[in-house]
Amino acid sequence: MVQFVLRSCLLKEGKNMVELKTVKSELVAKERDIVSPGDLLARGLDFLPGSGAYRAGQEIKSKYLGLVKTKDRLVIVVPLSGVYIPKSGDGVIAFIEDMQPTFWITNINSPYDAILQVGEAVSEYVEQGADISVYYDIGEVIYAKVLDVTRGKQVRLTMNDYKAKKLVGGRLLTITPSKVPRVIGKEGSMIEVIRSKTGTMLTVGQNGLVWLKGGYEGLATKAVLMIEKEAHTEGLTDRVTEFLENELAAAGLKPPAAEVKMIKKVRGEENE
């Protein structure tokens, strides 16, 4: 338990002297604790409420069912469930739902639709009145970046990013948006574990949509769902690795070609 003590002091208020009593500040909830709405997180004024938390007098409480995170004096609660709220710079997977002469309307798994304008999607000149469905048609899926979000929650996308592309084939999986960082892993480490063990390529949107294609897609899907379910636990990367290896062994499957090539490269056997 972290504790801070403020020494009692005297403040002048007009002609009167006001004594502030000694206040003990303490962090009640520990890092990675699961808390419910209204649960006490910290006491005293040495701590500040961050995202997902609020102050009630001398106390900080949780807004959501979520996971506690602390950073210096800031107390944060990361929701374990909830909708995706877009912000500028997010990479998202979007469905083309409708189109107008100069833009597409997309579903980004959010309360808000997103607009993709022709100028943010196509580098070449497009004549007025041209059929823009030759670029992206209704029902197609893309990976794009959120260009900006207005105060009125109007969302604009852009394809002007090296990762942006049309997603063809494969399968789509929906997970809780707040679990996306765990699916990606530190510097993409969790995605690399799944890719190397299953040969499946993954594209993960901040909006909670995951696109999987190639290799053992079914096994990769199981791994992603496992990560979503156990996102709040420690040692998850090792458990996912063990799970995938055991599943491959039980099914009598060989490592995918991508992993074999990588192993040979490390051993210097690639040209043998």
N, C-alpha and C positions, 0 to 999 in steps of 0.2 A: 504494500500500500504506500502510495506517495503522499507525503504530508508537507504542508508549508504552514508556518506560524507567522502571523502579522503581530508585531509588538503593539501594545496599546499606546496611543498617542493623544495629544490634546490639539484641538482645532478651535480657532476663534470664530465665533458666530455672533456678530454684533458685540454686545458687552458681556455676553455669556461665554463660558468655556464648556465645550462639549467633549466628553471623553468617549473615545471609541474603544469598545471592549475587545479583548484579544479574540481573534477569529482564527479557527483552525480550518485550513483547506485540505481536503483529501479526495483522492481519486477512488471512487467506490467501485466502479466497473473496471475490470482489467482488459488489457489489449486482447482482442478476438473473442471477448465474451459475447454471447447472444442475448440481446435485450428485447423487451417488448415496449410498446408505446406507454409512456408515463413512468418507466423504470428510472430510478435514480442513478445518475452516472458520476456526479461529483458534487462536493459541497464547497462553499467558500467562493471568494472572488479571484483567486489565483488562477482559476481555469476559465476558459472561454468556450461557449457553444459554437460548434462548427456545423457543417451540413448534417441535417438529420437530428439535430439536438436543439434544445431551447432552454432559456433561463427562467426559473420560477423563484424569485426572491434570491436567496443565498444558494439555491440548488440548480443543477443542470440536469435535465431529464431528456429521455429519448422520445422522438416523434414517431419512430417506426419500429416494426419488428426487423431487427438487423444486427449487424456485426460492429462491435466497438473498435474504433481506431483512434490512436492518440498521436499528436505531433506537437512536441514541446508542450505548451499549455492548452492547445486546442483539442477538444473532444468531439469526435465525429462518429456518426452512425451510418453505416452503409446498408441500405435496404436489402433485404433478402428477396424481395419481390417488388413488383411495380412496373409501370409503363416506361417506355423510353421517351425521354425529353431531349430533343435534338439540340446540339450546340455546334458552333462553327468549328470546322476542322475534323469533325467525326467522320470516320469511314463507315458507310452504311450499305446494306444490301437492299435494293429497292425493286418493287414490281411496277412495270409500266401499266397504269390503269386506264388512262385516257390521253388524248392528244388534241392540241389546237394547232393552228397553222404555224406558230412560232415556238411552241413549247410542249413538253410532255408533263402529265400529272402522274405522280408516283405515290405508291403506298410504302411507307418506311417503318411499318410496325409501330406507329405512334398515333396519338390523338390528332396529329397534324399531317396533312398531305404535304408533299414537297414538289416543287416545280423545277424541271430541268429545261432551261431555255436552249434553243438551237445554238446560240453563240457560245454556250458553255459545254456543248456536246460535240460539235463538229468543227474541225479546224478549217475546212474548205468553205468557199462561198456557197451559200444556199439561196437560190432565187426565190423571190416572193411567190407564194402559192405552190411551191414544190411539195411533193409528197414526202414528208419527213419519216414516214413509216419504213422507208428503205434503210434508215439508220437504226431506229428502235421502234418496235411494233408493240401493240397492246398484248399483254401477257408475257412479254419477255422480262428477263431479270438482269439487273446491272449491279456492279459495285461502283459507288461514287463517293465523293466527299461532300460534306455539308459546307456550302460556300458562305452562307450567312443565315441568321435568324433575326427577324425584326421583333420589335417589342410586341407587335400584334401576333407573334408566332407564325409569320409567313416564312416558310423555309425554302431556300434555293439550293440546288445541288450543282456540282460541276464535275465534268469528266476530265478536267485539266489537272491530272495527277497520274504519276507513273503506275500506280496500282489500279487505276480505274479501268474497267473493261466490262464487256457483256459476258454473262455467265451462261454457258450453253451446256445442256445435259446435267448429269450429276443429280444430287438430291439436296433438298433444303431442310434444315432443322431449326426449330425455334426454341431458344432458351431464355432464361431470365436475364434481361440486359445487365443487371448488376453483377452477374457471374462471368461476363465476358473477359475481364482481365485475368481470371483464373484459367479460362480456356486457352487464352493466348500464352500466358506464362511470362516470366521475366525475359525480356528481349526475344520473345517468341519461342521460349524453350519447350513449353507444353505442346505447341503445334508441331514442333520438330520431332518430339517423341512419337506422337501419333503418326506423322508422315513417314518417319523412318521405319516404324514397326508394321504399318499397314499399306504403305505405298499410296495412300490417299492424299490428294491435295486439298487443303482446307483454306477457305476464305471466311474470315470472321468479321461480321459487322458489329459496330458499337450498339446497334439497335436490337441485338439479340438474335440475329439470323446468321446461320452458319451454312455455307455451301460446301459440299463434299463431292469429290469426283475421282474415280479411278481406284485401283487397288481393292482392298477389302473394305468397301464402303460401309457395310453392315457393322463390322468390328469397330471401325473408326467412329461410327454413330454411337455405339455402346460406350466407348471411351469418353466421348463428349458429354453424354448424359450422366456418366459416373462423376465427371468433374463438376457438373452443375449440382448434383446431389450432395457432393462432399466438399464443396468449395470453401467452407468455413474451417476445414480441418488442416492440420499440418502434415508434412510428409507425403503430400498428394502425388507429386511427380513420381516418386519411387513406387507408390502403389499402382499408379496407372501403368507404369512400365512393366511391373510384375504381372498385372492383369492381362495386358496385351500379349506378353510372352507365354503366359499359361494358356490363354485362349488359342493362340497359334499352335502350341504343342498339342493341346487336346484335340484340335481339328486336323492334326497332321499336316498343317500348312507350312510351306517353306517361307523364309523371309522374302519380302518383295525384292525385285531386281534392284530398286534404288538403294536398299540397305546393303545388299551384297556388293554393289559397286563401291559404296562408301567404305565398307570394311576392307575391300581389296586395295582401295586407294591409300588408306591408312597403313596397310601392311606393305605397300609397295608392290602389290601383285596385279595391278590394274591391267598391264599389258601381257600378262602371262596367258 
